[in-house]
Structures are given as structure tokens and as C-alpha cells.
């Protein structure tokens, strides 16, 4: 073969490789697969400006709780909602302060830190805090007393969904930014166990943590664990989000898969939506998932029936899911 022919072959192969690498595929259901259109049910008083695992802050200072409630109360300027307890809303600001806001009186008490809080939980007088330096605290917030402090390895890169600490009867479970669960005895304020969810170095924070009965489920972006009194089960996947019920767990992956498992993470069924990029998921009678190209996918709890509905717009704005509701920028979709 002549030299210029070799050059031409190399040139063509290079073009093919580069075009293949630069191609980006999108979720494009066929027309007959789209069951219809869905409209927004209502609107928010302002657009979403800041999202956490347990809430979202609107640009006007109001916020959305994980139950989908929107109190009329407005946070002080530059404050961001993080979580709530039975009697209090919890927020943070740019001054390294945690704001403890009484739901009835709207009285604000503050706790000053030397670090930025990224997730918090409150149980009676105990305030558990995860900071962006991956330093964990438990305070008696009423007396402003530090009861527990633990420094974990620095974790400079994190997924934006950071799980909140969890209080159970006699323990506090603090999720770290480097993929661990630190379990603290509440009476002695001492670590009684460390559970490694996943050991990867980057983007490995715990993004989900919850308990129902004697079952605890936690996840990082790469692994889910299910902890019972007798066994710890694991499931590896590229996790975008998950939903946890008493007897089943739904995993939503970066590859556009919905995976149904039992509480021990044994796979029951999975559905694949080619090239889908999930934004958020919620549930009513059905599971509802937003897809960024402008679709809502609904599935029954057995993944036996599915439906694709077209949204008014593609999704390039912040989203948040609460109980029976999905919030898109300044719009609301009710989930039946």
C-alpha cells in the first residue's frame, strides 16, 4: 500500500474514533412509546436555588421540606435549609452558623462552628453535624456544648446529595464524606462501630441513609448496603438515587436502569431505559422518575407496568422530590 494510502486510512480511523468519543446519546423514546403529556399542577413562589438530600431552598428564602411542605416562613439572607425535626427547622449560612428555628414561634437560635455544615440532624437536645472538612460533631445545642468530635479523612470532591445523620434509640449514625458510617453510643458519646460502605477516594460520600424497624440502608454513588441485626448485604452499581420501603428497595442508576431488590438487596427485577439520565425520583401509588430530556417515567411497584409521559420542557434546572410531589425549578408535579 502506498504511503499516502496509509495516511488516508489513519486519518479516517482517527475521525471515526474522535466522532465516536464525542458523540453523546440521549433518551429518545419512539412516538408510540409515549403515552401522553403531563402538565405542571402548580407553581412555587420562587425558583429552587439550593438542593440537599432533605430539602431545597428557594431563591426568595422559603424552602421545601422532605415531606413536600413549603412553610410561609422565610430564612434570613444567605441561609440555606438543611433538615427539620419535629419542632425545629435547621439551616446554615455563610458565617459557619447553624440556625435552629422553632416552627411555631419562628425564634432563631444559632450555633457557631469553625467549618461549613453540609448536613445536620436534631434529636431533642442533640445536634449531629457533618462538615465540609469531613469533621463530625455532636453538640448539646441548648448549652452550646461539644459532646463528640471525630475527624475523618479529607474528601475534597463529593456528590451533592449528602445524607443526614440518623438518630436511633441509643445510637447516632453519622455518614462521612469518604464513604463510612460512624456509629456513636449516645450515652457515652464514644464510637462503637465503623461501617465502610465503599472505600473509593473521590465522590464517595454517603448519599442516602435511612432506617425502617431493624433495617438500615445506606448508599454511596457506587454501592448500597443493607444492615440487619444478622447480616450486612451489598449491591454495587452506579447509583443516581434510591427509594427505600419496608420490604423493597428501588435503585436508579446512571445507566438509566431501575433495579428492584428485596430488603437484603437480592435483585428481583430491572428495567432499562436506553441512554436515560435520571434527575430525581418520587413515589405515590407509582414510582415516578424525571428524565432530563423532558420525560416522566412511571412504574408500578413490581416494575411490571411502565408509562412514559412527555413534560413541557427538558430539565436543565434544579429539581427536588418530596412525598407525592416533584419540584422542577419553580413548578410542581403532583404524583398520584
Buried (B, 14 or more C-beta within 10 A) or exposed (E): EEEEEEEEEEEEEEEEEEEEEEEEEEBEBEEEEEEEEBEBEEEBEBBBBBBBBBBBBBBBBBBBBBEBEBBEEBBEEEBBBBBBBEEBBBBBBEEBBBBBBEBEEEEBEBBEBEBBBBBBBBBEEBBBBBBBBBBBBBBBBEEEEBBBEBEBEEBEEBBEBBBBBBBEEEBBBBBBBBBBBBBBBBEEBEBEEEBEBBEEEEBBBBBBBBBEEEBBBBBBBBBBBBBEEEEEBEBEBEBBBBBBEEEBBBBBBEBBBBBBBEBEBEEEEBBEBEBBBBBBBBBEEBBBBBBBBBBBBBBEBEBEEBBBBBBEEEBEEBBBBBEBBBBBBBBBBBBE
